[in-house]
Amino acid sequence: MAVLSQTDGLTKLYNRAHWEDCLEREYKRWQRVKQRACLLMLDIDHFKSINDNYGHPVGDDVIRHLAQLIQHNAREIDVSGRYGGEEFAIILGDTSLQDAALLAERLRKAVEGSVVSSDGQSLKYTISLGIAALDVGVQSSQEWIACADKALYSSKENGRNRVSLYSPQS
């Protein structure tokens, strides 16, 4: 029952409530020991058009497909969750910004190279990703989310299907 209460029914990844609890714990751990950590946020590019053109059941299959790729590419110690709708997040403990970028790019390429077959149709999709390292400028777990989200939106504003790193100067 505990596992069911912590997971998203569609993706089998952690749900938002559990994922945010894990994020808060990672932030508090960082406050104590200052061990590096990164937050990766991603979402499906033009997801509304997938639902509009193919239908919501196909959109659900795309979400499930992305969740499987996240599980396959993330480490066992990473905390992957569905943030909401077609948006996901991965907490990367003991990970440098450069290593987080390698994971993000590997995941982006895996999605870009995939074909989802659903309801007799085949489609391709892409994702945009943003990464924020946890550092002294971040004052809370919610601010950490905001930094990663800002990097994600930078990817979207600069053409989608890309990885962006958060910088306080941007």
Buried (B, 14 or more C-beta within 10 A) or exposed (E): EEEEEBBBEEBBBBBBEBBBBBBBBBBEBBEEEEEBBBBBBBBBBBBEEBBEEBBEEBBBBBBBBBBBBBBEBBEEEBBBBBBEEBBBBBBBBEBEBEEBBEBBEBBBEBBEEBEBEBEEEEBEBBBBBBBBBBBEEBEEBEBBBBBBBBBBBBBBEEEBBBBBBBEEEE
